[in-house]
Amino acid sequence: MIYAYIDLGLYAVNGTFVFTFDVDENGKVINLEVLPKVKNSDMFIEDMQFAIKKVRKKWKPAVRNGKPVLSQKIISINFTSDHFDHGD
């Protein structure tokens, strides 16, 4: 579903990318990081934040002792696009 919310033509994204982010006590995504870094990575991260929120507006927070707590999620996504970075 993430493919529907980002323009892969803007990035050289081919291969597996690891997305790490925190889910706060209210179920909001914060502190998104993407590895490896790509050309236009700031724009790519902004688009991925938008896409993750569109795919799931509110995440279920982790619970400790019956109370919601901050937790970290790690997701690997394999991207294949028709656009390649030729070192422009």
N, C-alpha and C positions, 0 to 999 in steps of 0.2 A: 504493500500500500504506500510505502514511502516514495516509490518512483513517481506516483501521481502528483506529488507536491514539490518536486525539485526539477530543475532544468539541467539534465546531465550534460547538455551541450556546452555549458559554461565552465566545466571542470574537466580535468584529466583524472577521472576516477575509474580505474580498472583494477580489480583485485579486491581483496578482503580488507575492510576497514573496521576498526574497533571503536565503538562509541561508549564512553563512560560518562555517567551522569548521576546526580543525586536526586532522590525523591524525598522531598521534605515531609514534615509531619502532616501537611495539608494535601499531599498528593501532587504537588507541583514539581516539575522538572527544573533543576537548577544545575549550574556548573558543568555544562556539556563540554566534553573534549573529544576530538577526533584524531585518531592516529592511523596511518601515517599522515603527515601534513601534505597538502596538495597545493598546486597553483590556485590562487584565489581562495585560500583556505578560510579566511574570515567570512567571505560570502557563503562558502559551502557550509560552515558551522551555523551561520544565521539561518540558512535555508533548512538545515537539518533540525534546528530547534523548532522552527515553524512546522516542519513535517511531523516531528515526534508529538507535538501538541495537537496536531490535527488528527493523527492516527488514534491517539488516546488523550483526551483533554485532561483527565484526572487519573493519576496512577494510584494504585492501592499502596499506602505506606506500610513499611514494616511495623511490627508491633512487638514491644518488649514490656513485660509485666502488665499487659492489658492496655498499654498506651502507645499511640503512634510515635515512631521515632524516625529520624533521618537515616536513609540507607543509600548504598551505592548500587547501581545497576551497570552491567557490562553486556553489550550486545555486539556481535560480529555480523556484518552484512557484506555480502559479496556483490560488488557493483561491476557491471560491464556496460560500457558506453561506446558509441561510435567515434567519440572525440578523443584524440590522443595529444599529449603534451610533447611538442617537437622542439622544446627549448626556446620558444619565442621569448 
